[in-house]
């Protein structure tokens, strides 16, 4: 039992300071994410900006002008997977293409991919980027816990103990992170962006682009960022990855485009 | 939804840790205090998981 009132008062003060400190840290993180979500995500994936005279950049500028939107910054990520994502708002945005997409897609299909991303930016889903950074910070912590366990003598990264610690932290943090992602993402935006891409580039190019996104090898991205990509880069092997599934399947998107006949 | 089940069990483990820490700190096991902590924690946890279940059920079923 607590022996006296002053001890309880002291402990309540400590608890209050801890809660206030945590609240202030979360508030600071939210403000930082809302201001710098684009820059954080671009740095996260170590993207490189397209050179000024890059033909793809010119192509993207033409599309942006046709769409009546300020030009987005074009960036590339080195990855063999065909995928892309966009971050930012209507005025200040970036479109990121993988090198796999540039190598494997035709010119029309690449246009289609960029139109999709521009349509996505035009829908004003800025919250998605902010939520992705916030949730991404949470889903990064299990990896930090794994390495913390490795460096504090629980074994190597392939040993059961650090893996168990990582799983424990994932189990605690994945549901709130996935909740944040699910609340902020809208499935209709994906369908609308597909429709916009098909209208501007033709349904055959849009369907060709989508069909090349099917059956790819998985890409080890942060699960919280999966909703930003044009196609889900995660596999369903990890049970927690299913919680981050926000987009309709590629087959469903192709069927919709075929049915609409743009 | 298997993922949510596992998370629920692990959140219960956190309750166990809280009770152990409080009991050790007070150097006494007080059933009333333990039941109060459990009731408050479980109420918050059940509401939280109800929200998670509803949101994931709706969103993930729609994305299939």
HADDOCK unambig.tbl for C-alpha pairs under 7 A between the chains (distance, minus, plus):
assign (segid A and resid 1 and name CA) (segid B and resid 26 and name CA) 5.50 0.50 0.50
assign (segid A and resid 1 and name CA) (segid B and resid 28 and name CA) 5.97 0.50 0.50
assign (segid A and resid 2 and name CA) (segid B and resid 26 and name CA) 6.23 0.50 0.50
assign (segid A and resid 171 and name CA) (segid B and resid 6 and name CA) 6.92 0.50 0.50
assign (segid A and resid 171 and name CA) (segid B and resid 7 and name CA) 4.81 0.50 0.50
assign (segid A and resid 172 and name CA) (segid B and resid 7 and name CA) 5.94 0.50 0.50
assign (segid A and resid 172 and name CA) (segid B and resid 11 and name CA) 6.78 0.50 0.50
assign (segid A and resid 179 and name CA) (segid B and resid 52 and name CA) 6.66 0.50 0.50
assign (segid A and resid 182 and name CA) (segid B and resid 59 and name CA) 6.91 0.50 0.50
assign (segid A and resid 239 and name CA) (segid B and resid 3 and name CA) 5.88 0.50 0.50
assign (segid A and resid 240 and name CA) (segid B and resid 3 and name CA) 5.87 0.50 0.50
assign (segid A and resid 243 and name CA) (segid B and resid 56 and name CA) 6.89 0.50 0.50
assign (segid A and resid 245 and name CA) (segid B and resid 60 and name CA) 6.42 0.50 0.50
assign (segid A and resid 246 and name CA) (segid B and resid 59 and name CA) 6.90 0.50 0.50
assign (segid A and resid 246 and name CA) (segid B and resid 60 and name CA) 6.79 0.50 0.50
assign (segid A and resid 246 and name CA) (segid B and resid 63 and name CA) 6.15 0.50 0.50
assign (segid A and resid 247 and name CA) (segid B and resid 63 and name CA) 5.51 0.50 0.50
assign (segid A and resid 248 and name CA) (segid B and resid 63 and name CA) 4.31 0.50 0.50
assign (segid A and resid 248 and name CA) (segid B and resid 64 and name CA) 6.31 0.50 0.50
assign (segid A and resid 249 and name CA) (segid B and resid 63 and name CA) 6.59 0.50 0.50
assign (segid A and resid 249 and name CA) (segid B and resid 64 and name CA) 6.43 0.50 0.50
